[in-house]
Amino acid sequence: MNVIFVIITALIAWHGLTFRDENGNKDFVRLLFGSISLLFCLRVLFTEF
């Protein structure tokens, strides 16, 4: 179950941190949720495995 959680949160983090709109601008909300998702991904990865 932890592996699935890590994979899903890593994909959400990657999408949120690398997303750009058609003008090339980054969206603040996607950056926020991407960084939160990255924190959860790394926390589970390093504490549960």
N, C-alpha and C positions, 0 to 999 in steps of 0.2 A: 504494500500500500504506500509506503514511503517513496518508492521508486516512481510510482505514478504521480504522486504529489510533486516531487522534484522536477519531473519532466514537464508537467503542465505549468508549474510556476516559472520554470526557465523559459518556456515558449511565450508565456504572457510577458515576462520581463524583456525578452528579446524584441517582441513586437512593440511594446510600449516605448522602449528606449531607442529604437531605430526608425520609428514611424515618422514620415514627413508628408505634409499635404502637397497639393499640386503646385503650390508656390515655393516649396522647399522649406517651409517653416515647421518647427516642432510644436506640438500641442502640449500645454502645461499639464493638463489632466492625464494624458497618456504617459508623460514623463513621471508624474507622481505615482500613478499606479504601477508603472513598470519598475520603479525603484523600490516600492514596497514589496512587490512580488519578488524581486531579486533578493531582498533581505530575508524573506521567508524561505526562499529556495536555498540560500546559503546556510541559513540557520538549521534547517532540517538536514541538509546534506552533511554538515560538519558535526552535528550533535547526535543524530540518530544512527548514522552508519558507522 
